[in-house]
Amino acid sequence: MSKKVAVVTGSNKGIGFAIVKGLLKRFKGVVYLTSRDDARGKAAVNQLNELELYPEYHQLDISDRESVLKFRDHIRNQHGGIDILVNNAAVADGLLGLNNTYDQSKNTININFFSVLTVQELLFPLVRDNGRILNISSDCGHLSNIRNKYWIERLSNKNLTVNDIKEFANWYLESFKNGTFNKADIADGGTVAAYRVSKVALSALTILQQKELASRNIAVNSMHPGLVKTDMTTGIGFYDIDQAADTPLYLLLEAPQDLKGAYVWYDRRILDWYDYNADYYFKSKTIME
Ligand SMILES: NC(=O)c1ccc[n+]([C@@H]2O[C@H](COP(=O)([O-])OP(=O)(O)OC[C@H]3O[C@@H](n4cnc5c(N)ncnc54)[C@H](OP(=O)(O)O)[C@@H]3O)[C@@H](O)[C@H]2O)c1
């Protein structure tokens, strides 16, 4: 029988790197460290080799369709399939400035949401029956980050489609571009709006992905890893990367297979993603203090 395969996107540093490290210690199979930049990826592999951990490496820029295609072909030819896929790669352009430019907002939404659609299209068909997919979202991905009633209703609709989510992402970008963005539409005074929109879109998409893959008993969940000391937060946070990898590793290796389509908090609590009145939204003062 062919070996099991795990893949983590954006894993040359940060939480993705720690998930690869944990998988290398605990997952019985091949673990792929992937990065958009070859040199950064290989440096990360060397770091793990010093710990006597030996991941496979492949370049993978999720925002570059050609790169995703090359990676898909490589996995198909070498292994035939994927058992664990972690959609971790993301950016928070201008996050700590709290006032993004349009280009930063577009880049954030492109990488954090639209690129995951490319991964879904090209890599999900390789995920084997009974596999697991984990989307690393954020507290910014809980529905309570959205205050616009129309979008709360539309994103909560049980007949949600991927088109609804794309329109949500484009609604924000358009409103930013044409100067009609209303800060009251987003929690916390409209701060970090693009990142919130990208992660709400990702967590909403998780629910659709779960439906799509249910017949093959593949578990798809999204989660918030906590506020973690990484480059994304310029080192601000309550947890280091290995602590932050604990719940992702639990979800990938130990959680019951029937945990599906859930939004999971860093302490393993399963939250009601639809509870738009809840207090789970990101408060920018937590990184400003
Ligand atoms: N840190 C936190 O407090 C926190 C809180 C909530 C959620 N999260 C989420 O946790 C995940 C990991 O974040 P982190 O804090 O570990 O951030 P990080 O240290 O900045 O790492 C992000 C990783 O994603 C990669 N990446 C970015 N764009 C990519 C692309 N187009 N294709 C492939 N890889 C790409 C980066 O590669 P480069 O090195 O080339 O830039 C890097 O390896 C993200 O989804 C983030 O949104 C983090």
The ligand as a MOL file (V3000), in Angstrom:
LIG
                    3D

  0  0  0     0  0            999 V3000
M  V30 BEGIN CTAB
M  V30 COUNTS 48 52 0 0 0
M  V30 BEGIN ATOM
M  V30 1 N -0.2600 34.5070 14.1940 0
M  V30 2 C -1.5020 34.6830 14.6230 0
M  V30 3 O -1.7470 35.2640 15.7160 0
M  V30 4 C -2.6700 34.1770 13.8180 0
M  V30 5 C -3.9610 34.3950 14.3350 0
M  V30 6 C -5.0570 33.9410 13.6270 0
M  V30 7 C -4.8530 33.2420 12.4440 0
M  V30 8 N -3.5970 33.0550 11.9530 0 CHG=1
M  V30 9 C -3.4550 32.2980 10.6950 0
M  V30 10 O -2.5090 31.2780 10.8720 0
M  V30 11 C -1.8890 30.9570 9.6130 0
M  V30 12 C -0.3880 31.0150 9.7480 0
M  V30 13 O -0.0190 32.3530 10.0650 0
M  V30 14 P 1.3480 32.7160 10.7980 0
M  V30 15 O 0.9910 33.5790 11.9440 0
M  V30 16 O 2.1670 31.5100 11.0070 0 CHG=-1
M  V30 17 O 1.9890 33.6840 9.6860 0
M  V30 18 P 3.4300 33.7830 9.0470 0
M  V30 19 O 4.4840 33.4620 10.0300 0
M  V30 20 O 3.4410 35.1010 8.3640 0
M  V30 21 O 3.4110 32.6010 7.9490 0
M  V30 22 C 2.5910 32.6560 6.8410 0
M  V30 23 C 3.0970 31.6450 5.8370 0
M  V30 24 O 2.2620 31.6990 4.6660 0
M  V30 25 C 3.1260 31.7970 3.5430 0
M  V30 26 N 2.4480 32.3700 2.3810 0
M  V30 27 C 1.9530 33.6090 2.2090 0
M  V30 28 N 1.4370 33.7430 0.9780 0
M  V30 29 C 1.6060 32.5570 0.3600 0
M  V30 30 C 1.2940 32.0630 -0.9270 0
M  V30 31 N 0.7090 32.8350 -1.8540 0
M  V30 32 N 1.5730 30.7670 -1.2200 0
M  V30 33 C 2.1670 29.9760 -0.3110 0
M  V30 34 N 2.5330 30.4000 0.9250 0
M  V30 35 C 2.2520 31.6690 1.2360 0
M  V30 36 C 4.3000 32.6270 4.0240 0
M  V30 37 O 5.3860 32.4970 3.1360 0
M  V30 38 P 6.5690 33.6280 3.0520 0
M  V30 39 O 7.5600 33.2900 4.1230 0
M  V30 40 O 7.0820 33.4450 1.6700 0
M  V30 41 O 5.9290 34.9680 3.2710 0
M  V30 42 C 4.5220 31.9430 5.3660 0
M  V30 43 O 5.2250 30.7360 5.1910 0
M  V30 44 C -2.4550 31.9710 8.6260 0
M  V30 45 O -3.5460 31.3970 7.9290 0
M  V30 46 C -2.9410 33.0950 9.5260 0
M  V30 47 O -3.9390 33.8680 8.8960 0
M  V30 48 C -2.5050 33.5180 12.6150 0
M  V30 END ATOM
M  V30 BEGIN BOND
M  V30 1 1 1 2
M  V30 2 2 2 3
M  V30 3 1 2 4
M  V30 4 1 4 5
M  V30 5 2 4 48
M  V30 6 2 5 6
M  V30 7 1 6 7
M  V30 8 2 7 8
M  V30 9 1 8 9
M  V30 10 1 8 48
M  V30 11 1 9 10
M  V30 12 1 9 46
M  V30 13 1 10 11
M  V30 14 1 11 12
M  V30 15 1 11 44
M  V30 16 1 12 13
M  V30 17 1 13 14
M  V30 18 2 14 15
M  V30 19 1 14 16
M  V30 20 1 14 17
M  V30 21 1 17 18
M  V30 22 2 18 19
M  V30 23 1 18 20
M  V30 24 1 18 21
M  V30 25 1 21 22
M  V30 26 1 22 23
M  V30 27 1 23 24
M  V30 28 1 23 42
M  V30 29 1 24 25
M  V30 30 1 25 26
M  V30 31 1 25 36
M  V30 32 1 26 27
M  V30 33 1 26 35
M  V30 34 2 27 28
M  V30 35 1 28 29
M  V30 36 1 29 30
M  V30 37 2 29 35
M  V30 38 1 30 31
M  V30 39 2 30 32
M  V30 40 1 32 33
M  V30 41 2 33 34
M  V30 42 1 34 35
M  V30 43 1 36 37
M  V30 44 1 36 42
M  V30 45 1 37 38
M  V30 46 2 38 39
M  V30 47 1 38 40
M  V30 48 1 38 41
M  V30 49 1 42 43
M  V30 50 1 44 45
M  V30 51 1 44 46
M  V30 52 1 46 47
M  V30 END BOND
M  V30 END CTAB
M  END
